[in-house]
Amino acid sequence: MVDKFLEGKGALITGGASGFGRGTAYAFAERGADIILVDINEEQLEETSKDIAQKTGRKVIPIVCDVSKSDQVDAMAKQAYQELDNVYILFNNAGIGVAYGKNICRVREEQWDHIMSVNLKGQWLVAKSIWRKMKAQKFEPLSGKIICNASAAGLLLIPELPAYSITKVGVMALTKLLAKSLAPQITANAVLPGFHITGIYMNSEEAVQTVLDDQNIKIPLGRIGTVDDVVDLLVYLASPASNYITGQCIPVGGGVCI
Ligand SMILES: NC(=O)c1ccc[n+]([C@@H]2O[C@H](COP(=O)([O-])OP(=O)(O)OC[C@H]3O[C@@H](n4cnc5c(N)ncnc54)[C@H](O)[C@@H]3O)[C@@H](O)[C@H]2O)c1
């Protein structure tokens, strides 16, 4: 039996159809949360939402939205607060990896613009769309929690993932600025996954291993990461055990950032 510390609370998860977003949605719903699941991939979103609702018995509301588009984000946030009376947790997670293998000077302008708008602007837009209502919620001692998904790439600065790495440096800065601006009612922290098998790697261990080999990266704990390795940290950051932590960017990559 898990502790249902999220009972009566809502969680809004972007990029929720797959990977870390999906894994976290199951974990939060198992702990009692009702879920707003946001994704651009309508088919996978419907499938994931139905499965979580069926397995956990919680309310799971799918909302199709491109997080890089402010009109879609505003409409999504409005609908989220019509469906649930609170959003206690925002997991700002949607992200893409494009243009692997090109050094910083070879990234094309449209690739740069695309990844910046999804990975960085998207997290800013979603936080902007919910912070006022989140701050006004009457939970004690915190009215809400924001958790951003950055990456070990934001610390390692991977030459073959230059634009991606820069977006994740930006997400870390965004997290700290949210923490400073929204305290004391709201905390904001970031998780920094290392190398995990998810949709961003076509769910292929081989794809992850290729990047590790190319970059000559060794994982001190000796294995590629799983979704659950990151979900466990998300559960901690969503729980009362982390209520005195804000503005922190926490690597969860088997020691890859040491
Ligand atoms: N997998 C890893 O090893 C790893 C490492 C570090 C950080 N991350 C980060 O984890 C986050 C989640 O990715 P994942 O690894 O679970 O991959 P994933 O591809 O399985 O999940 C990402 C989800 O985001 C959705 N998405 C993409 N663009 C969107 C948009 N514009 N609007 C709304 N939804 C959109 C996708 O449809 C997908 O469902 C990303 O921010 C990624 O950068 C992943």
The ligand as a Tripos MOL2 file, in Angstrom:
@<TRIPOS>MOLECULE
LIG
   44    48     1     0     0
SMALL
NO_CHARGES

@<TRIPOS>ATOM
      1 N1         15.0430   10.1190  -21.7620 N.am      1 LIG1
      2 C1         16.1010   10.6960  -21.2410 C.2       1 LIG1
      3 O1         17.1510   10.0650  -21.0910 O.2       1 LIG1
      4 C2         16.0310   12.1370  -20.8110 C.ar      1 LIG1
      5 C3         17.1590   12.6820  -20.1830 C.ar      1 LIG1
      6 C4         17.0870   13.9750  -19.7100 C.ar      1 LIG1
      7 C5         15.9290   14.7110  -19.8500 C.ar      1 LIG1
      8 N2         14.8470   14.1740  -20.4830 N.ar      1 LIG1
      9 C6         13.6520   15.0080  -20.5810 C.3       1 LIG1
     10 O2         12.4940   14.2900  -20.1910 O.3       1 LIG1
     11 C7         11.3510   14.9580  -20.7110 C.3       1 LIG1
     12 C8         10.3480   13.9440  -21.1720 C.3       1 LIG1
     13 O3         10.8660   13.2170  -22.2650 O.3       1 LIG1
     14 P1         10.9550   11.6270  -22.3050 P.3       1 LIG1
     15 O4         12.3720   11.2720  -22.2190 O.co2     1 LIG1
     16 O5          9.9910   11.0490  -21.3450 O.co2     1 LIG1
     17 O6         10.5350   11.3640  -23.8370 O.3       1 LIG1
     18 P2          9.1320   10.9600  -24.4910 P.3       1 LIG1
     19 O7          9.3020   11.2780  -25.9270 O.co2     1 LIG1
     20 O8          8.7920    9.5730  -24.1070 O.co2     1 LIG1
     21 O9          8.0670   11.9540  -23.8420 O.3       1 LIG1
     22 C9          7.9280   13.3000  -24.2420 C.3       1 LIG1
     23 C10         6.4650   13.6140  -24.4550 C.3       1 LIG1
     24 O10         6.3610   15.0250  -24.7640 O.3       1 LIG1
     25 C11         5.3950   15.1770  -25.7950 C.3       1 LIG1
     26 N3          5.6220   16.4200  -26.5140 N.ar      1 LIG1
     27 C12         6.6000   16.6940  -27.4250 C.ar      1 LIG1
     28 N4          6.4510   17.9450  -27.9030 N.ar      1 LIG1
     29 C13         5.3590   18.4780  -27.2980 C.ar      1 LIG1
     30 C14         4.7020   19.7270  -27.3830 C.ar      1 LIG1
     31 N5          5.1440   20.6910  -28.1890 N.pl3     1 LIG1
     32 N6          3.6150   19.9320  -26.6120 N.ar      1 LIG1
     33 C15         3.1570   18.9590  -25.7890 C.ar      1 LIG1
     34 N7          3.7360   17.7430  -25.6690 N.ar      1 LIG1
     35 C16         4.8270   17.5080  -26.4060 C.ar      1 LIG1
     36 C17         5.6040   13.9430  -26.6780 C.3       1 LIG1
     37 O11         4.4800   13.7030  -27.5070 O.3       1 LIG1
     38 C18         5.8550   12.8550  -25.6410 C.3       1 LIG1
     39 O12         4.6550   12.2180  -25.2530 O.3       1 LIG1
     40 C19        11.8670   15.9060  -21.7910 C.3       1 LIG1
     41 O13        11.8240   17.2460  -21.3260 O.3       1 LIG1
     42 C20        13.3050   15.4520  -21.9830 C.3       1 LIG1
     43 O14        14.1340   16.4950  -22.4300 O.3       1 LIG1
     44 C21        14.8850   12.9050  -20.9840 C.ar      1 LIG1
@<TRIPOS>BOND
     1     1     2 1
     2     2     3 2
     3     2     4 1
     4     4     5 ar
     5     4    44 ar
     6     5     6 ar
     7     6     7 ar
     8     7     8 ar
     9     8     9 1
    10     8    44 ar
    11     9    10 1
    12     9    42 1
    13    10    11 1
    14    11    12 1
    15    11    40 1
    16    12    13 1
    17    13    14 1
    18    14    15 2
    19    14    16 1
    20    14    17 1
    21    17    18 1
    22    18    19 2
    23    18    20 1
    24    18    21 1
    25    21    22 1
    26    22    23 1
    27    23    24 1
    28    23    38 1
    29    24    25 1
    30    25    26 1
    31    25    36 1
    32    26    27 ar
    33    26    35 ar
    34    27    28 ar
    35    28    29 ar
    36    29    30 ar
    37    29    35 ar
    38    30    31 1
    39    30    32 ar
    40    32    33 ar
    41    33    34 ar
    42    34    35 ar
    43    36    37 1
    44    36    38 1
    45    38    39 1
    46    40    41 1
    47    40    42 1
    48    42    43 1
@<TRIPOS>SUBSTRUCTURE
     1 LIG1         1 GROUP 0 **** ****
